[in-house]
Amino acid sequence: MENYKLFRSPQLTVYGRDAFNQVGSETALRGKRALIVSDRIMEGLGYIERCIKSLKEQNIESVTYIGVKSEPYDKYVDEALSLFDENNCDIILSLGGGSCIDTAKAVAVVATNGGYIGDYMGGKKMATVPSVPHIAIPTTAGTGSEATDVTVITNLSNDEKMMIKQPAFMPEVAIVDPLLTMSSPAKVTAATGVDALCHAVEAYLSKRAQPLTDTLALSAITLIVANLKRAYENPKDVEAREGMSIGSMYAGMAFSNASVGLVHGMSRPIGALFNVPHGESNAMLLPAVLDFSREECMDRLAVIGRIFSEEATQMDNDEASKFAVEQIRILCSDLGIPNLKYWGIEQDKFESVINKMAVDALNSGSPGNNPRVPSQQEIEELYRTCYDYQFSGSAIS
């Protein structure tokens, strides 16, 4: 077993209020013709127009792909790549949530290494040529994708969410401006915020955790616990938005290097088959999966419990670990996180694909990083538990 660990992050992170104003100057250092990967929401908010204006001030031409919707599909990668090639672009900017950033990551790699994005899953094809320079600009505080070497793309031919991780997928630059997140609706703030919490918690509990990721994960949890409800209840609370933006980025750095666990393994099939946004499906699963794992990670969950309240500092690790799961459940309830049934998924249809979802979850590899590694049958039972999980009442064993 190696005695060393690796840690990867963007070459440059530009963080703070009005950091978005630096997009033109940072792009000019790396390219002359940009492809902007975004969506119609960003267009409506005027963010794309601001981006184009900043680029023009630096004499950079640009073309925009705004076909990305709630989840990143392989067809978006193909469409954006065609636009990139047709316009002889030499740099990519992603502006939006995780779906926009993940799509841009895929384009940046395939543009120089060729093939289909699914070829890169599981390391079957390695990106040996440097990717196109990519500047990632998140507008939500959740995925942390601006600071990870992971992209998750859905294969429309078989409804599989392909989790692909290679160093080439890491953006060269992350521009993190908390002011861009203030336009997020409360529902998006809640779902992406719990997604960030999930990243941090799973990174801290992962079998691949290391001192650097532990520091980032615990810092992220501390920031998210202190600021998520504030940002949800008062969207114009700039300090809370700042805390969430940096917490999300820390969480992204943590899980990119320590990996995620069972929640993410189970979440991806739900998103692929039922079009549930990634952050929301993670939130639907998180308390129940933590309860399932608790006895195998009691000491670490106790640390998380003590972040939530000084009350937990007087508890032993068994009590504090239960307290952590309970507090996360209460947080999800306060943020209006629905269960799968309330989301509108028909039980018969859900039951008919539980076997496939459990197989896909295991095949993703993420459950193997979990403190308690589940069997296929245990995953199927967890899906059933989560289907009508009660966030509003105690459900901790």
C-alpha positions in Angstrom: 0.0 0.0 0.0 1.4 3.4 -1.0 2.4 5.8 1.8 1.6 8.8 -0.3 -1.5 10.5 -1.5 -2.3 12.7 -4.5 -4.3 15.9 -4.4 -5.6 17.7 -7.5 -7.3 21.1 -7.9 -7.6 23.8 -10.6 -4.4 25.7 -11.5 -6.1 28.9 -10.5 -9.1 29.9 -8.4 -10.5 33.4 -8.6 -12.8 33.8 -5.6 -15.0 36.6 -4.2 -17.6 39.2 -4.9 -17.3 40.4 -8.5 -14.8 37.7 -9.4 -16.9 37.2 -12.6 -15.5 40.5 -13.8 -12.2 38.7 -14.4 -13.5 36.3 -17.0 -12.2 38.4 -19.9 -8.7 38.9 -18.6 -8.3 35.2 -17.6 -9.7 34.0 -21.0 -7.3 36.3 -22.9 -4.3 34.6 -21.2 -5.4 31.2 -22.6 -7.3 31.6 -25.9 -8.7 33.9 -28.6 -12.0 32.3 -29.5 -14.2 30.9 -26.8 -17.1 28.4 -26.7 -19.5 29.3 -23.8 -21.4 26.3 -22.6 -24.5 27.5 -20.7 -28.3 27.3 -20.6 -31.4 29.4 -21.2 -31.7 30.3 -17.6 -28.3 32.0 -17.6 -29.3 33.7 -20.9 -32.5 35.1 -19.3 -30.6 36.4 -16.2 -28.2 38.3 -18.5 -25.1 36.4 -17.3 -24.2 35.2 -20.8 -24.4 38.8 -22.1 -22.1 40.0 -19.3 -19.7 37.2 -20.2 -19.7 38.0 -23.9 -19.2 41.7 -23.1 -16.2 40.9 -20.9 -14.7 38.8 -23.6 -15.2 41.5 -26.3 -13.3 44.0 -24.1 -10.3 41.7 -24.4 -10.9 41.2 -28.2 -12.0 37.6 -27.7 -14.7 36.3 -30.1 -17.2 33.8 -28.7 -20.0 31.4 -29.7 -22.5 30.2 -27.2 -24.1 26.7 -26.7 -27.2 27.0 -24.5 -28.7 23.6 -25.0 -27.9 22.2 -21.6 -30.9 21.5 -19.4 -31.3 20.1 -15.9 -29.1 17.0 -16.4 -26.1 16.7 -18.7 -26.7 14.3 -21.6 -24.2 12.8 -24.1 -26.1 14.6 -26.9 -25.3 17.9 -25.4 -21.6 17.0 -25.5 -21.9 16.1 -29.2 -23.8 19.3 -30.0 -21.4 21.6 -28.2 -18.4 19.8 -29.6 -19.7 20.4 -33.1 -20.1 24.1 -32.4 -16.6 24.2 -30.9 -15.1 22.6 -34.1 -17.2 24.5 -36.6 -16.1 27.9 -35.1 -12.4 27.0 -34.6 -12.6 27.7 -30.8 -9.5 27.3 -28.7 -10.9 27.8 -25.1 -14.1 26.7 -23.3 -16.0 28.6 -20.7 -18.8 27.0 -18.7 -21.4 29.3 -17.0 -24.1 27.8 -14.9 -24.7 24.8 -12.6 -23.0 21.5 -12.5 -24.7 20.3 -15.7 -23.1 23.1 -17.7 -19.7 22.6 -16.1 -19.8 18.8 -16.6 -20.8 19.2 -20.3 -18.0 21.6 -20.9 -15.5 19.3 -19.2 -16.5 16.5 -21.5 -16.2 18.7 -24.6 -12.7 20.0 -23.5 -11.4 16.4 -23.3 -13.1 14.9 -26.3 -12.1 17.9 -28.5 -8.4 17.0 -28.2 -8.5 13.2 -27.4 -11.4 12.1 -29.7 -13.9 9.4 -29.4 -17.2 9.3 -27.5 -17.4 10.6 -24.0 -18.6 7.2 -22.7 -15.3 5.7 -24.0 -13.5 7.4 -21.0 -15.7 5.7 -18.4 -13.8 3.3 -16.1 -10.5 4.3 -17.7 -11.2 2.3 -20.8 -9.8 5.3 -22.8 -7.4 7.7 -21.1 -7.0 11.3 -22.0 -3.3 11.4 -23.0 -3.4 14.8 -24.8 -4.0 18.0 -22.7 -7.6 19.1 -22.8 -8.8 22.4 -24.2 -8.3 25.1 -21.5 -11.6 25.3 -19.5 -12.7 28.1 -17.3 -15.5 27.0 -15.0 -17.9 29.6 -13.6 -20.5 28.1 -11.2 -23.8 29.9 -10.5 -25.0 27.6 -7.8 -23.4 26.6 -4.5 -23.7 22.8 -4.7 -21.8 20.6 -7.2 -18.3 21.9 -6.6 -17.7 20.7 -10.2 -15.5 23.8 -10.9 -12.9 22.2 -8.6 -13.1 18.5 -9.5 -11.7 16.1 -12.1 -15.0 14.3 -12.4 -17.8 14.6 -15.0 -21.1 12.8 -14.9 -22.9 12.4 -18.3 -26.0 10.4 -19.0 -25.9 8.0 -21.9 -29.3 8.4 -23.5 -29.2 5.1 -25.3 -29.3 3.1 -22.0 -30.3 5.7 -19.3 -26.9 5.2 -17.6 -25.3 8.0 -15.7 -21.6 7.7 -16.6 -19.3 8.8 -13.8 -16.0 9.6 -15.4 -12.9 10.6 -13.4 -9.5 11.5 -15.0 -7.1 14.4 -14.3 -7.8 15.8 -17.8 -11.3 16.7 -16.7 -10.1 19.3 -14.1 -10.9 22.8 -15.2 -7.8 25.0 -15.6 -9.5 28.0 -13.9 -12.4 28.3 -11.4 -14.1 31.6 -11.1 -16.3 31.5 -8.0 -18.4 34.6 -7.6 -21.0 34.3 -4.8 -23.0 37.1 -6.3 -23.9 34.8 -9.2 -25.7 32.4 -6.8 -28.1 35.0 -5.5 -30.4 34.4 -8.4 -30.9 30.8 -7.4 -34.5 30.0 -6.4 -35.0 28.7 -2.9 -35.6 25.1 -4.2 -32.4 25.2 -6.1 -30.5 26.7 -3.2 -31.8 23.8 -1.0 -31.1 21.0 -3.3 -27.6 22.2 -4.4 -26.7 23.1 -0.8 -27.6 19.6 0.5 -25.6 18.2 -2.5 -22.6 20.1 -1.3 -23.1 18.8 2.2 -23.4 15.3 0.9 -20.1 15.8 -1.0 -18.3 16.9 2.2 -19.8 14.2 4.4 -19.1 11.4 2.0 -15.5 12.6 1.4 -14.9 12.7 5.2 -16.4 9.2 5.6 -14.8 7.7 2.5 -12.3 4.9 2.8 -10.0 7.0 0.6 -10.0 10.1 2.9 -6.7 11.7 3.6 -5.6 14.6 5.8 -5.9 17.2 3.1 -9.4 16.1 2.2 -10.4 15.8 5.8 -9.5 19.5 6.4 -11.5 20.6 3.4 -14.4 18.4 4.1 -14.8 19.5 7.7 -14.4 23.2 6.7 -17.1 22.7 4.1 -19.4 21.0 6.6 -18.9 23.9 9.1 -19.6 26.5 6.4 -22.7 24.7 5.0 -24.2 24.0 8.4 -23.8 27.7 9.3 -25.1 29.2 6.1 -27.4 26.9 4.1 -30.6 27.7 6.0 -29.7 31.4 6.0 -29.3 31.4 2.2 -32.5 29.4 1.8 -34.6 31.7 4.0 -33.0 35.0 2.8 -31.7 34.7 -0.8 -30.2 38.2 -0.5 -28.0 37.3 2.4 -24.6 37.9 0.7 -22.5 36.6 3.6 -24.5 33.3 3.6 -24.1 33.1 -0.2 -20.3 33.6 0.3 -20.2 30.9 2.9 -22.1 28.5 0.7 -19.9 29.2 -2.4 -16.6 28.5 -0.6 -18.1 25.6 1.3 -19.3 24.1 -2.0 -15.9 24.5 -3.6 -14.1 23.0 -0.5 -16.5 20.1 -0.7 -15.8 19.6 -4.4 -12.0 19.6 -3.8 -12.5 17.1 -0.9 -14.6 14.5 -2.8 -12.6 14.9 -6.0 -9.6 13.6 -4.1 -11.3 11.3 -1.6 -14.2 10.1 -3.7 -17.8 9.7 -2.7 -19.7 6.8 -1.4 -23.1 5.0 -1.3 -25.3 8.1 -1.6 -23.8 9.0 -5.0 -23.8 5.4 -6.2 -27.5 5.1 -5.5 -28.3 8.7 -6.6 -27.1 8.4 -10.2 -29.6 5.7 -11.3 -32.5 7.7 -9.9 -31.4 10.7 -11.9 -31.0 8.7 -15.1 -34.3 6.8 -14.9 -36.6 9.4 -13.3 -35.0 12.7 -14.3 -34.5 13.8 -10.6 -31.9 16.5 -10.4 -28.6 15.2 -8.9 -28.6 17.4 -5.8 -32.2 16.6 -5.0 -31.7 12.8 -5.4 -28.6 13.0 -3.1 -30.7 14.8 -0.5 -33.5 12.2 -0.7 -31.0 9.5 0.1 -28.5 11.1 2.6 -30.1 10.6 6.0 -31.2 7.0 5.4 -27.8 6.0 3.9 -25.9 7.6 6.8 -28.1 5.7 9.3 -27.3 2.5 7.4 -23.5 3.3 7.6 -23.4 4.8 11.1 -22.0 1.9 13.1 -19.0 1.6 10.7 -18.1 5.3 10.9 -19.4 6.2 14.3 -16.3 8.2 15.4 -16.3 10.4 12.3 -20.0 10.9 12.3 -19.6 12.1 15.9 -17.2 14.8 14.7 -19.9 15.9 12.3 -22.5 15.9 15.0 -20.4 18.2 17.1 -20.2 20.7 14.2 -24.0 21.0 14.3 -24.2 21.9 18.0 -22.2 22.3 21.2 -24.8 20.1 22.7 -23.2 17.1 21.0 -19.8 17.9 22.6 -21.2 16.4 25.8 -22.2 13.2 24.1 -20.3 10.0 23.6 -19.5 9.0 20.0 -22.5 6.7 19.7 -24.9 9.5 20.8 -23.1 12.2 18.7 -23.2 10.0 15.6 -26.9 9.5 15.9 -27.3 13.2 16.6 -25.4 14.0 13.3 -27.8 11.8 11.3 -30.8 13.3 13.0 -29.6 16.9 12.4 -29.1 16.2 8.7 -32.6 14.7 8.5 -34.0 17.8 10.3 -32.1 20.1 7.9 -33.5 18.3 4.9 -37.0 18.6 6.4 -36.5 22.3 7.0 -35.4 22.8 3.4 -38.4 21.1 2.0 -36.6 18.1 0.6 -39.2 15.6 -0.8 -39.0 11.8 -0.7 -39.2 9.9 -3.9 -42.9 9.2 -3.6 -43.7 12.9 -3.1 -41.5 13.8 -6.0 -44.1 11.9 -8.1 -42.3 8.6 -8.9 -44.9 5.8 -9.2 -44.2 3.0 -6.8 -44.8 0.2 -9.3 -42.4 1.7 -11.8 -39.9 2.4 -9.1 -40.1 -1.2 -7.9 -39.7 -2.5 -11.5 -36.3 -1.0 -11.8 -34.9 -1.4 -8.3 -32.8 -4.3 -9.4 -31.3 -2.4 -12.3 -30.6 0.6 -10.1 -28.9 -1.5 -7.5 -26.7 -3.2 -10.1 -25.8 0.2 -11.7 -25.1 1.7 -8.3 -22.6 -1.1 -7.5 -21.1 -1.0 -10.9 -20.3 2.7 -10.4 -17.7 1.8 -7.8 -18.8 4.5 -5.4 -20.4 2.1 -2.8 -17.0 0.4 -2.4 -15.7 3.7 -0.8 -18.5 3.7 1.8 -17.6 2.8 5.4 -20.2 0.0 5.2 -20.0 -1.6 1.8 -23.6 -2.9 0.9 -24.7 -6.0 -0.9 -27.0 -5.6 -3.9 -29.9 -6.8 -1.7 -29.1 -4.1 1.0 -29.1 -1.4 -1.7 -32.5 -2.6 -3.0 -33.9 -2.4 0.6 -32.4 1.1 1.0 -34.1 2.2 -2.2 -37.4 1.0 -0.7 -36.7 2.8 2.6 -36.0 6.0 0.8 -39.0 5.8 -1.4 -41.4 7.1 1.3 -38.8 8.2 3.9 -40.2 10.6 6.5 -38.0 13.6 6.8 -40.4 15.3 9.2 -40.3 12.7 11.9 -37.5 10.8 13.6 -36.4 7.9 11.4 -33.1 7.1 13.0 -32.5 3.5 14.2 
